[in-house]
Amino acid sequence: MIELLTIEQAADYLGRSPKWVAAAARRGEIPSRLVGRYRRFTPDDLSAYIDSIRVGGVANGRVTRRRKAS
């Protein structure tokens, strides 16, 4: 059986607020499933999301930019 996490549990997993997680899921940034009217998340999907932002040059949810050499 697949473990499904609530928004609050996903927020704890990601180190973000539940409000941020809900908004990111609505925008499609974080994979989620609708169970009735509630969003649910799998630990595997959240791990994949974390890996994708590490590889994509994003740290802590923010795009990292290189400074130009002076």
C-alpha positions as YAML, in Angstrom:
chain: A
units: angstrom
residues:
- id: 1
  name: MET
  ca: [0.00, 0.00, 0.00]
- id: 2
  name: ILE
  ca: [1.29, 3.47, -0.92]
- id: 3
  name: GLU
  ca: [1.84, 5.87, 1.96]
- id: 4
  name: LEU
  ca: [0.10, 9.18, 1.35]
- id: 5
  name: LEU
  ca: [1.09, 12.31, 3.24]
- id: 6
  name: THR
  ca: [-1.07, 15.30, 4.12]
- id: 7
  name: ILE
  ca: [-0.04, 18.84, 3.24]
- id: 8
  name: GLU
  ca: [1.20, 19.33, 6.82]
- id: 9
  name: GLN
  ca: [3.30, 16.16, 6.67]
- id: 10
  name: ALA
  ca: [4.68, 17.13, 3.24]
- id: 11
  name: ALA
  ca: [5.55, 20.58, 4.62]
- id: 12
  name: ASP
  ca: [7.50, 18.98, 7.47]
- id: 13
  name: TYR
  ca: [9.26, 16.69, 4.98]
- id: 14
  name: LEU
  ca: [10.25, 19.64, 2.77]
- id: 15
  name: GLY
  ca: [10.95, 22.12, 5.55]
- id: 16
  name: ARG
  ca: [8.37, 24.56, 4.21]
- id: 17
  name: SER
  ca: [5.06, 25.94, 5.37]
- id: 18
  name: PRO
  ca: [1.84, 24.10, 4.52]
- id: 19
  name: LYS
  ca: [0.65, 27.21, 2.66]
- id: 20
  name: TRP
  ca: [3.74, 27.13, 0.40]
- id: 21
  name: VAL
  ca: [3.34, 23.40, -0.26]
- id: 22
  name: ALA
  ca: [-0.34, 23.82, -1.17]
- id: 23
  name: ALA
  ca: [0.43, 26.66, -3.58]
- id: 24
  name: ALA
  ca: [3.34, 24.78, -5.19]
- id: 25
  name: ALA
  ca: [1.16, 21.69, -5.63]
- id: 26
  name: ARG
  ca: [-1.62, 23.76, -7.26]
- id: 27
  name: ARG
  ca: [0.95, 25.24, -9.66]
- id: 28
  name: GLY
  ca: [2.17, 21.72, -10.50]
- id: 29
  name: GLU
  ca: [5.68, 22.27, -9.11]
- id: 30
  name: ILE
  ca: [5.30, 19.43, -6.60]
- id: 31
  name: PRO
  ca: [3.63, 16.17, -7.67]
- id: 32
  name: SER
  ca: [0.42, 15.53, -5.77]
- id: 33
  name: ARG
  ca: [-2.77, 13.55, -5.99]
- id: 34
  name: LEU
  ca: [-6.29, 14.67, -5.26]
- id: 35
  name: VAL
  ca: [-8.09, 12.30, -2.93]
- id: 36
  name: GLY
  ca: [-11.59, 13.69, -2.88]
- id: 37
  name: ARG
  ca: [-10.93, 17.37, -2.34]
- id: 38
  name: TYR
  ca: [-7.67, 16.88, -0.42]
- id: 39
  name: ARG
  ca: [-4.15, 16.91, -1.83]
- id: 40
  name: ARG
  ca: [-1.92, 14.01, -0.88]
- id: 41
  name: PHE
  ca: [1.77, 13.41, -1.52]
- id: 42
  name: THR
  ca: [4.00, 10.35, -1.62]
- id: 43
  name: PRO
  ca: [7.45, 10.34, 0.00]
- id: 44
  name: ASP
  ca: [8.91, 9.08, -3.29]
- id: 45
  name: ASP
  ca: [7.46, 12.05, -5.22]
- id: 46
  name: LEU
  ca: [8.75, 14.49, -2.61]
- id: 47
  name: SER
  ca: [12.23, 12.91, -2.76]
- id: 48
  name: ALA
  ca: [12.18, 13.17, -6.56]
- id: 49
  name: TYR
  ca: [11.17, 16.84, -6.26]
- id: 50
  name: ILE
  ca: [14.09, 17.51, -3.89]
- id: 51
  name: ASP
  ca: [16.50, 15.76, -6.26]
- id: 52
  name: SER
  ca: [15.17, 17.74, -9.24]
- id: 53
  name: ILE
  ca: [15.73, 21.11, -7.56]
- id: 54
  name: ARG
  ca: [19.24, 20.12, -6.52]
- id: 55
  name: VAL
  ca: [20.14, 19.16, -10.07]
- id: 56
  name: GLY
  ca: [18.32, 22.15, -11.58]
- id: 57
  name: GLY
  ca: [20.41, 24.74, -9.73]
- id: 58
  name: VAL
  ca: [17.87, 25.60, -7.08]
- id: 59
  name: ALA
  ca: [18.77, 25.69, -3.41]
- id: 60
  name: ASN
  ca: [16.22, 26.09, -0.63]
- id: 61
  name: GLY
  ca: [13.49, 26.80, -3.16]
- id: 62
  name: ARG
  ca: [15.34, 29.75, -4.65]
- id: 63
  name: VAL
  ca: [17.24, 29.93, -7.89]
- id: 64
  name: THR
  ca: [20.95, 30.29, -7.30]
- id: 65
  name: ARG
  ca: [22.79, 32.70, -9.52]
- id: 66
  name: ARG
  ca: [26.45, 33.11, -10.15]
- id: 67
  name: ARG
  ca: [27.99, 36.50, -9.67]
- id: 68
  name: LYS
  ca: [29.84, 38.04, -12.55]
- id: 69
  name: ALA
  ca: [33.58, 38.21, -12.14]
- id: 70
  name: SER
  ca: [34.75, 41.74, -11.45]
...
